[in-house]
Amino acid sequence: MNVIGNPGVERVDFELWSTAVSAINGCGMCLQAHEREVAAKGIGQEAVQDVVRIASVLHAVAGTLDAEGAGEAPAAVAA
């Protein structure tokens, strides 16, 4: 909890990163809480959506690399 109180980086950056993690983890309550904090600091909805999009792409790439490292065929991507 000490990290939340004093993350060591700009507070808005920490909240944006926390928003990304909450989206990846699928925690709607956390996502809403971090979105509120970001909005209170003047960050618009489009920027929040960009953060979630970037997080989802990174999460997908990590999953693909994990699957390839385990010798599994990557899942088909729907067109």
N, C-alpha and C positions, 0 to 999 in steps of 0.2 A: 504494500500500500504506500510505502514511502516514495516509490517511483511515480505513482500517480500524483502525489502532492508536489513533487519536485523532479520532473522527468529529465532535467539536464539539457533540454532543447526548448525551442520556442513552443509555447503551449498550444498554439494553433496547429503546428506540425505534429505534435504528439496526438492531438485529437483526430487529425486526418489519418494518421497511421492506425490509431485505435479503431477508427471507422472501417478501414480496410480489413483489419483483423476480424472485427465483428461480422462483417459481410462474409468473409471466408468461412468463419465458424458457424454462420447461420443463426446468430443470436439477435433476434429482432429487438428485444428490449435494450441490449447494449447499443445496437445500431442507432436506435432512436435517440438514446441519451447522448451519444457522441455527435450525432447530426445536430441536435439542439445546441450543444456547446460550440460547434463549428459555426452554425448560423449566428449565434450570439457574438461571434468574433468577426462577423461581416463576410464570411465565405458563402457564396451563392450555391444554389442547388446543383447547377451545372458542374461546378468544381467537385462537389461531393460525388456526383455520378461518375465523373472522370476517375476519381480515386477508386471507386468500386469497380469500374471497368478494368483499370490497370491491375488491381488486386486479383480479379478473376482470371485475367490472362496469365499472370505470374503463377497463380495456383494451378491452372491447367498445364502450363509448361512444366512445373515441378512434378505433377502427377505423371506426365508423359515421360519425363526423364527417369523417374522412379521405376515406371513400368519397363522401360528399355533396359535399365540397369539390372532388373530382375529377370531379363530374358523373355518377357512377355511381349506379345504383339500389341502395339498401341491400339486403343479403341478407335473405331471408325468415326470420322467427323461428319455430322449431317450437313449436307449442302444447303 
